[in-house]
């Protein structure tokens, strides 16, 4: 059970770093002003998906730590 908690902790951290990376990529595109709407929309979708994954993994980790 401890190895599962460790694995989930690592996966939560990686998913949060992924969200941060996608967020910075989107912000960098806005700062540069390249005006590529398709790329911005794709990055927004990936950010939302990664945030959902991070929240689901975090909820699962909390459930495991509760027991």
CORJOZI-V926674 format. One record per residue. N is the residue number from 1. RES is the residue in three letters. NEAR is the number of other ideal C-beta (glycine too) atoms within 10 Angstrom. Layout:
[[N RES NEAR] [N RES NEAR]]
//
This chain:
[[1 UNK 8] [2 UNK 7] [3 UNK 7] [4 UNK 11] [5 UNK 12] [6 UNK 10] [7 UNK 12] [8 UNK 18] [9 UNK 14] [10 UNK 11] [11 UNK 16] [12 UNK 19] [13 UNK 12] [14 UNK 14] [15 UNK 20] [16 UNK 17] [17 UNK 12] [18 UNK 17] [19 UNK 19] [20 UNK 12] [21 UNK 14] [22 UNK 20] [23 UNK 16] [24 UNK 11] [25 UNK 14] [26 UNK 18] [27 UNK 11] [28 UNK 11] [29 UNK 15] [30 UNK 11] [31 UNK 8] [32 UNK 9] [33 UNK 7] [34 UNK 11] [35 UNK 9] [36 UNK 12] [37 UNK 8] [38 UNK 7] [39 UNK 13] [40 UNK 15] [41 UNK 11] [42 UNK 13] [43 UNK 21] [44 UNK 13] [45 UNK 11] [46 UNK 17] [47 UNK 18] [48 UNK 12] [49 UNK 14] [50 UNK 20] [51 UNK 16] [52 UNK 12] [53 UNK 17] [54 UNK 19] [55 UNK 13] [56 UNK 12] [57 UNK 20] [58 UNK 16] [59 UNK 11] [60 UNK 14] [61 UNK 17] [62 UNK 10] [63 UNK 10] [64 UNK 13] [65 UNK 11] [66 UNK 6] [67 UNK 5]]
//
